Amino acid sequence: MTSATNQSNPFQQKGRDILLERVNKALLVYSDKDWNYSRISLIEKQLDILRSSYVLRLETLDLMTKQGGEELKAMSHEVKWGERHSSELGVLEIVSLRINKALLEVTSDEYWQWKRPVARIAKRELLMAQGVTSALWYEVHEVAGEDFDNR
């Protein structure tokens, strides 16, 4: 999420921090039941302490362009496909799909001022080679719920 060249620019870092905060606030609106009682939030972590080969990043789709609209449509199809095929996916893929699903369901394009964030998976090694020093990771908070307790 942060590159070595961008760290010296406090305005870019502040923009990323604000976007991450807005994403997490939006995710709070998604109900515990819709999360299947496993509420997900995003946190920024230093790449050198993450041991995963893959990490998360936020990509922003410009919905004022044809390409942005097409990418949003494709992401929406990915989410639907992922719901049907979750047993074939890794945990990080499931996390990114569930985050994207939640954001699609609880926010409008207007909320994002036509610059909709999308959670994507990125290779940690590739980001490090590009000078990126931090990326996004996830936290899962298991919450109580009658349906959860009765499974």
C-alpha positions in Angstrom: 0.0 0.0 0.0 2.9 2.4 0.7 5.9 2.7 -1.5 9.3 3.9 -0.5 9.0 6.9 -2.8 5.5 7.7 -1.5 6.4 7.6 2.1 8.0 11.0 1.9 4.7 12.4 0.6 2.4 12.8 3.6 -0.5 13.8 1.4 -0.5 10.4 -0.5 -0.1 8.5 2.8 -3.0 10.5 4.4 -5.2 9.7 1.3 -4.5 6.0 1.7 -5.2 6.2 5.5 -8.5 8.0 4.8 -9.5 5.4 2.2 -8.7 2.5 4.5 -10.7 4.2 7.3 -13.7 4.7 5.0 -13.5 1.1 3.8 -13.5 -0.2 7.4 -16.4 2.1 8.3 -18.4 0.9 5.4 -17.6 -2.7 6.4 -19.1 -2.0 9.8 -22.5 -1.4 8.2 -22.6 -5.0 6.8 -24.6 -7.1 9.3 -23.0 -9.8 11.5 -25.4 -12.3 9.9 -24.2 -11.3 6.4 -20.6 -11.8 7.6 -21.7 -15.3 8.8 -20.6 -14.0 12.2 -17.0 -13.7 11.1 -16.6 -9.9 10.7 -13.6 -8.8 8.6 -11.6 -5.6 8.8 -8.5 -4.4 7.0 -5.3 -3.3 8.7 -2.0 -1.9 7.3 1.1 -4.0 8.0 4.7 -3.8 7.1 5.6 -6.2 4.4 8.8 -7.4 6.1 6.7 -8.9 9.0 4.1 -10.5 6.9 5.0 -14.1 6.1 2.4 -14.7 3.5 3.4 -15.0 -0.2 0.3 -12.8 -1.0 -1.2 -9.7 0.6 -4.1 -7.4 0.0 -4.2 -4.0 -1.6 -6.9 -1.6 -2.4 -7.3 -0.7 -6.1 -9.6 2.2 -7.0 -11.8 1.9 -10.0 -12.7 5.1 -11.8 -16.3 4.5 -12.6 -16.4 7.6 -14.8 -14.5 5.6 -17.4 -15.7 2.7 -19.6 -12.8 0.6 -18.3 -13.7 1.3 -14.6 -17.3 0.3 -15.3 -16.2 -2.9 -17.0 -13.8 -3.7 -14.1 -16.6 -3.2 -11.6 -18.9 -5.5 -13.6 -16.1 -8.1 -13.7 -15.5 -7.9 -10.0 -19.2 -8.3 -9.3 -19.1 -11.5 -11.4 -16.0 -12.7 -9.5 -17.9 -12.2 -6.2 -20.9 -14.2 -7.4 -18.6 -16.9 -8.8 -16.7 -17.0 -5.5 -19.8 -17.6 -3.5 -20.6 -20.7 -5.5 -17.0 -22.0 -5.5 -15.6 -21.0 -2.1 -14.4 -24.6 -1.4 -12.0 -24.2 -4.3 -10.5 -20.9 -3.0 -7.7 -20.0 -0.6 -8.5 -18.1 2.6 -7.1 -14.8 1.2 -9.2 -15.1 -1.9 -12.3 -15.7 0.2 -11.4 -12.7 2.4 -11.0 -10.4 -0.7 -14.3 -11.6 -2.2 -16.2 -11.2 1.0 -14.8 -7.7 1.5 -15.8 -6.8 -2.1 -19.2 -8.3 -1.6 -19.8 -6.3 1.5 -18.6 -3.0 -0.1 -20.9 -3.6 -3.1 -23.9 -4.3 -0.9 -23.6 -1.5 1.7 -22.2 1.4 -0.4 -23.1 3.2 -3.6 -20.9 4.5 -6.3 -21.9 8.0 -5.1 -20.6 7.2 -1.6 -17.2 6.7 -3.2 -17.6 9.7 -5.5 -17.3 7.3 -8.5 -13.8 6.1 -7.3 -14.8 2.7 -5.9 -12.2 0.7 -3.9 -11.8 -3.0 -4.6 -9.8 -5.4 -2.5 -7.2 -7.3 -4.7 -4.6 -9.9 -4.0 -1.0 -9.0 -4.8 2.3 -11.0 -4.6 4.3 -9.8 -1.6 7.6 -10.4 -3.4 6.6 -8.3 -6.4 5.5 -5.4 -4.1 8.8 -5.5 -2.3 10.7 -5.4 -5.6 8.7 -2.3 -6.4 9.8 -0.6 -3.2 6.5 -1.0 -1.4 7.0 -1.3 2.3 3.5 -2.0 3.6 0.3 -3.7 2.4 -3.1 -4.6 3.7 -3.9 -7.6 5.8 -7.1 -8.7 7.4 -8.4 -9.3 10.9 -11.4 -11.6 11.6 -13.6 -11.0 14.6 -15.9 -13.8 15.5 -19.1 -12.4 16.9 -21.9 -14.1 18.8 -25.2 -14.8 17.1 -28.1 -17.1 17.6 -27.7 -18.7 14.1 -23.9 -19.1 14.7 -24.5 -20.8 18.1 -27.1 -23.2 16.6 -24.9 -24.6 13.7 
